[in-house]
Amino acid sequence: MGGLSDNARGALLMMGAMAAFTVNDAFMKALSDDLPLFQAVLLRGAATTLFLFALAGGTGALRRRLPATDLRLIGLRTLGEIGAAWFFLTALFHMPIANVTAILQALPLTVTLAGALFLREPVGWRRLTAIALGFLGVLLIVRPGPEGFNPYAVHALASVACVTLRDLATRRISREVPSLTVALAASAGVTLFGAAGCLTGAWAPVTPAAALQLSGAIGFVILGYILSVMVMRAGDIGFVAPFRYTSLIWALVLGLAVFGHWPDPLTLLGAAVVAGTGLFTLYRERRLRRRETAAARVP
C-alpha cells in the first residue's frame, strides 16, 4: 500500500475489516449446528482476549492509569458490547446472515438520532428525514406482521440498540485512552458473559469440523480487530466510514455461497434504503465537520 494515499489506504483497511468480521460471522453461524451459543462465545472470546491482552501489553496500552470517568464509560461500553454480542449472535443463529447484517446497517442512523436525543448534538432536517426513511427501510426488512416476520429480527434490532449505546459511550471516552484497552475490556466482558452462560447450559463436544470452524472464527475476528485499529491511523474517518457498508455485500455473497440464502425483493429494497440513508447521513456529517473546522480556522 506504499503508493496509496492515506484515504485510499484507510478505505482498503476498512473493507478488509468488514470482510474479516463478516467471514467471522459466517463461521459462527456455521457453528450453530454443533455448539451452543454460550460455548461458542466463550471459546472464541477466550482466544481473542488472550491475543488482545498480549498485543495491548506489548504496545504499553496496559500500563496507563485511566481516570475514573473513563473507567465508567469503558464499563458502560462493555455492557453495550455484551448485549450486542448476545442479541446479534442469537439472531444470526436463527436468521439468514444477509438479513441480520442489513438490519445492522441502520447503525449510523440510530447513533445520529441518539446523539441528538441524549448528547444534544445538532441534527438538521435533512438527516432527520434520512433517519425516518432509513427506519422505513428497516421495517421492510423486519416486516412486523403474520407474513414474512421472523421473531429473531427483534434480537437484531436489540443488537442495534446495544451497539448504539456502545458507540455513544465510545464518543465520550478520552482520546488518550488506547483503542486496544477499550477493545480488550469489551472482549473480556463478552468472554465472561459466555462463561456465565455455560454454567447454566449444556457443554457439547468439539468435533473436528467444529474446531476448524471455531479456529476460522477466531482467526478472522482477530484479523478484524487488527484492521480496525489500523483504520483509525489511516485516512480521514469521514471518508473511510462509508466503506463499512461493504459488509452487506460480503453478507449477501456468503449467505448465498455458504448457506444457500438470498433475501427476497422486499428485504433487498429495505437494505438498499437503509444503506442509502446511512451513507447520506455520513456524508452530511462529514460536510458539517468540514464547515466547523473551516470556521474554527477563521481568525
QUIGI-V497104 format. One record per residue. N is the residue number from 1. PSI is psi in whole degrees, 0 to 359 (* if undefined). D_CENTER is the distance of its C-alpha to the mean C-alpha in Angstrom with 1 decimal. Layout:
BEGIN
<<N,PSI,D_CENTER> <N,PSI,D_CENTER>>
END
This chain:
BEGIN
<<1,15,25.3> <2,324,28.3> <3,2,29.6> <4,152,26.4> <5,165,25.7> <6,319,23.0> <7,318,21.1> <8,319,21.6> <9,317,20.5> <10,321,17.3> <11,317,16.6> <12,319,17.3> <13,320,15.2> <14,316,12.1> <15,322,13.1> <16,319,13.8> <17,316,10.4> <18,322,8.8> <19,315,11.9> <20,314,11.7> <21,323,8.3> <22,322,9.7> <23,320,13.1> <24,317,11.9> <25,319,10.8> <26,318,14.3> <27,318,16.0> <28,322,14.7> <29,319,15.9> <30,327,19.1> <31,339,19.6> <32,340,19.8> <33,340,23.4> <34,328,24.5> <35,143,22.7> <36,155,21.9> <37,310,18.3> <38,322,19.0> <39,317,20.9> <40,319,18.1> <41,316,15.7> <42,311,18.6> <43,316,19.6> <44,317,16.4> <45,321,15.5> <46,314,19.1> <47,318,19.1> <48,319,15.9> <49,318,17.2> <50,318,20.5> <51,312,19.3> <52,325,17.4> <53,315,20.5> <54,318,22.8> <55,317,20.9> <56,321,20.8> <57,321,24.4> <58,333,25.5> <59,0,24.1> <60,8,25.6> <61,338,22.4> <62,349,23.9> <63,4,27.2> <64,139,26.3> <65,132,27.3> <66,143,24.9> <67,156,26.2> <68,324,26.1> <69,316,24.1> <70,322,21.2> <71,319,21.5> <72,319,21.2> <73,322,18.1> <74,321,16.5> <75,316,17.7> <76,319,16.2> <77,321,12.8> <78,321,13.1> <79,318,14.3> <80,321,11.3> <81,319,9.2> <82,312,12.0> <83,319,12.1> <84,317,8.5> <85,316,9.2> <86,309,12.7> <87,319,12.2> <88,312,9.5> <89,326,11.8> <90,317,14.8> <91,318,14.0> <92,324,13.2> <93,342,16.5> <94,2,18.4> <95,158,17.1> <96,141,16.9> <97,325,13.7> <98,323,14.1> <99,316,14.6> <100,316,11.6> <101,322,9.4> <102,319,11.9> <103,321,11.4> <104,345,7.7> <105,351,9.2> <106,357,11.0> <107,313,8.6> <108,328,10.9> <109,313,13.7> <110,324,13.0> <111,318,12.3> <112,315,15.5> <113,316,17.4> <114,324,16.6> <115,323,17.5> <116,320,20.8> <117,319,21.5> <118,332,20.9> <119,1,21.1> <120,37,23.7> <121,137,22.1> <122,134,24.2> <123,120,23.0> <124,177,25.6> <125,330,26.7> <126,313,25.1> <127,326,21.5> <128,321,22.5> <129,318,23.9> <130,320,20.8> <131,316,18.8> <132,315,21.5> <133,322,21.5> <134,320,17.8> <135,329,18.2> <136,322,21.2> <137,321,19.1> <138,319,16.8> <139,326,20.2> <140,327,21.3> <141,314,18.4> <142,318,18.9> <143,68,22.7> <144,128,23.9> <145,175,27.4> <146,336,29.4> <147,131,28.6> <148,3,25.4> <149,129,23.4> <150,119,21.4> <151,336,21.2> <152,352,17.9> <153,332,16.4> <154,323,16.9> <155,321,14.5> <156,320,11.7> <157,320,12.9> <158,325,13.0> <159,320,9.4> <160,317,8.8> <161,319,11.5> <162,320,10.3> <163,326,7.0> <164,315,9.8> <165,315,12.0> <166,315,9.9> <167,326,9.6> <168,319,13.3> <169,322,14.3> <170,323,12.9> <171,332,15.0> <172,349,18.0> <173,139,17.9> <174,145,20.7> <175,340,20.1> <176,344,22.4> <177,123,20.0> <178,140,18.8> <179,325,15.0> <180,326,15.9> <181,316,17.4> <182,315,14.3> <183,321,12.2> <184,317,15.3> <185,318,15.7> <186,315,12.3> <187,318,13.0> <188,320,16.6> <189,315,15.8> <190,321,13.9> <191,315,16.7> <192,324,19.4> <193,318,18.0> <194,319,18.3> <195,319,21.8> <196,320,22.8> <197,326,21.9> <198,337,24.0> <199,335,27.0> <200,359,27.3> <201,177,26.4> <202,155,28.0> <203,119,27.5> <204,148,27.7> <205,142,29.3> <206,106,27.1> <207,163,28.7> <208,320,28.8> <209,317,26.6> <210,323,24.0> <211,320,24.4> <212,317,23.6> <213,319,20.5> <214,319,19.3> <215,320,20.3> <216,316,18.3> <217,315,15.1> <218,313,15.9> <219,316,16.9> <220,328,14.0> <221,325,11.3> <222,316,13.7> <223,319,14.1> <224,317,10.5> <225,315,10.9> <226,312,14.2> <227,325,13.3> <228,319,10.7> <229,319,13.6> <230,326,16.0> <231,321,14.2> <232,344,14.9> <233,8,18.5> <234,121,19.1> <235,170,19.8> <236,123,19.3> <237,331,15.7> <238,328,17.0> <239,321,18.0> <240,325,15.1> <241,318,12.2> <242,338,13.3> <243,356,12.9> <244,331,9.2> <245,351,10.9> <246,343,12.5> <247,328,9.8> <248,321,11.9> <249,314,15.0> <250,320,14.1> <251,321,13.2> <252,314,16.6> <253,312,18.5> <254,323,17.4> <255,320,17.9> <256,313,21.4> <257,322,22.3> <258,318,21.3> <259,354,21.4> <260,25,23.7> <261,136,21.6> <262,127,21.7> <263,151,20.8> <264,169,23.8> <265,320,24.8> <266,320,23.7> <267,318,20.1> <268,320,20.2> <269,314,21.7> <270,318,19.2> <271,320,16.3> <272,319,18.5> <273,314,19.2> <274,313,15.6> <275,317,14.7> <276,314,18.0> <277,326,17.9> <278,318,14.4> <279,320,16.0> <280,319,19.1> <281,316,17.4> <282,322,16.0> <283,315,19.5> <284,319,21.3> <285,323,19.4> <286,318,20.3> <287,316,23.9> <288,323,24.3> <289,322,23.1> <290,319,25.7> <291,315,28.3> <292,320,27.8> <293,318,28.0> <294,319,31.2> <295,323,32.7> <296,334,32.3> <297,342,34.1> <298,124,37.1> <299,*,39.8>>
END
